[in-house]
Amino acid sequence: MIRRFGTPPAADRRYKLRPGAYVVLLQGSDMLITREAPFDQTQDAEYQLPGGGIDPGESPVMALHREVLEETGWTLAAPRRLGAFRRFCYMPDYDLWAEKLCSIYVARPARALGPPTEPGHSAIWMPAPNAIALLANSGDQYFAHLALG
């Protein structure tokens, strides 16, 4: 059974399954997280582990490499799967209620190739405890703590 974090699903709502791959990237005592600008001005920016949706025909690790590069400008090396969790949420970018099935990895940052290419994202290095405190969902926080040992 895959652990659930966050709000339980509403019985009267249909959710679309959205598998994704996310990573904890550590360099010394610092962690790389992404800041996503709000979808609209009524929301706050959201801090997340780098990663995102797995496209059809893509493996989780392929998606992880693509998403991390898009959201941070970094490449990664030696990804190792930590586990997975589910969360139920609304995705305003897609106007979609989703059951997100999040596979979480830990990896080494390899090389910065440039700024993020995904609109609205910025990459931020900061001390790991500060980064974990900013992460928007408790599943990301749980696995980031786990990656620190």
C-alpha positions in Angstrom: 0.0 0.0 0.0 1.3 3.4 -0.9 1.2 6.0 1.8 -1.0 9.1 1.3 -0.1 12.6 2.4 -2.4 15.6 2.5 -6.1 16.0 2.1 -8.1 12.7 1.7 -9.9 12.3 -1.6 -13.5 13.7 -1.7 -16.0 10.9 -2.2 -18.0 12.9 -4.8 -15.0 14.0 -6.9 -13.3 12.2 -9.8 -9.5 12.3 -9.9 -7.3 11.6 -12.8 -4.2 9.5 -12.0 -1.0 11.6 -12.6 2.2 9.7 -12.1 5.3 11.8 -11.5 9.0 11.6 -10.5 10.6 14.0 -8.1 14.1 14.2 -6.6 16.0 15.3 -3.5 19.2 16.9 -4.7 21.8 17.5 -2.1 25.2 19.3 -2.3 27.0 19.3 1.0 24.4 20.7 3.5 22.4 22.4 0.8 19.3 21.3 -1.1 18.1 22.4 -4.5 14.3 23.2 -4.6 12.2 24.9 -7.1 10.0 28.0 -6.7 7.0 28.0 -8.9 5.3 31.3 -9.5 1.6 31.3 -8.7 -0.9 30.3 -11.4 -2.9 33.5 -10.6 -2.4 36.4 -8.2 -4.7 35.0 -5.5 -2.2 32.3 -4.7 1.3 32.3 -3.2 4.4 30.9 -4.9 5.0 27.2 -4.2 8.3 25.5 -3.2 8.7 22.0 -4.5 11.1 19.2 -5.0 12.3 19.3 -8.6 10.4 17.0 -10.9 7.0 16.5 -12.5 4.7 14.4 -14.6 5.8 11.3 -16.5 4.8 11.6 -20.1 3.4 8.6 -22.1 6.2 6.2 -23.1 8.6 7.8 -20.6 10.2 5.9 -17.7 10.2 7.6 -14.3 14.0 8.1 -14.5 13.7 9.6 -18.0 11.0 12.0 -16.8 13.1 12.9 -13.7 16.1 13.9 -15.9 13.8 16.0 -18.2 11.8 17.7 -15.5 14.8 18.6 -13.3 16.6 20.2 -16.3 13.4 22.1 -17.2 12.7 23.3 -13.7 16.2 23.9 -12.4 18.7 24.0 -15.3 20.7 21.2 -13.6 21.5 17.7 -14.7 21.6 14.9 -12.2 23.6 11.7 -11.6 23.0 8.4 -9.8 19.3 8.6 -9.0 18.2 6.1 -6.4 14.5 5.6 -5.6 13.5 6.3 -2.0 9.8 5.4 -2.3 6.4 6.7 -3.4 3.4 8.5 -2.0 -0.1 9.6 -3.2 -1.7 12.9 -2.8 -5.0 14.3 -4.0 -5.1 17.9 -5.2 -6.3 20.4 -7.7 -3.9 21.3 -10.5 -4.9 24.8 -11.7 -2.4 24.7 -14.6 -4.4 21.9 -16.0 -7.8 22.6 -14.5 -7.7 19.1 -13.2 -8.4 17.2 -9.9 -5.5 14.7 -9.7 -4.4 11.7 -7.8 -0.7 12.3 -7.9 1.4 9.2 -7.6 4.8 10.6 -6.7 7.9 8.5 -7.1 10.7 10.1 -5.0 14.4 9.8 -5.7 17.7 11.1 -4.2 20.5 12.0 -6.6 23.6 14.0 -7.0 23.5 17.3 -8.8 25.8 16.9 -11.8 26.1 20.2 -13.7 24.3 23.5 -14.1 23.6 24.0 -17.8 21.7 27.3 -17.5 18.6 28.8 -16.0 15.3 26.8 -15.8 13.5 26.7 -19.2 10.0 26.0 -17.7 8.2 29.3 -17.3 7.5 30.5 -13.8 10.2 28.2 -12.2 13.4 29.3 -10.4 16.0 27.1 -8.8 17.1 27.8 -5.3 19.9 26.3 -3.3 19.6 26.7 0.5 20.4 24.9 3.7 18.4 21.6 3.7 16.5 22.3 6.9 15.3 25.7 5.5 14.4 24.0 2.2 12.4 21.3 3.8 10.4 23.8 5.9 9.4 25.6 2.7 8.2 22.6 0.7 4.6 22.9 -0.1 3.5 19.3 0.7 4.1 17.0 3.5 5.0 14.1 1.2 7.9 16.1 -0.2 8.9 17.0 3.4 8.8 13.4 4.6 11.0 12.1 1.8 13.5 15.1 2.0 13.9 14.3 5.7 14.4 10.6 4.8 17.1 11.5 2.2 19.0 13.4 4.9 19.2 10.2 7.0 
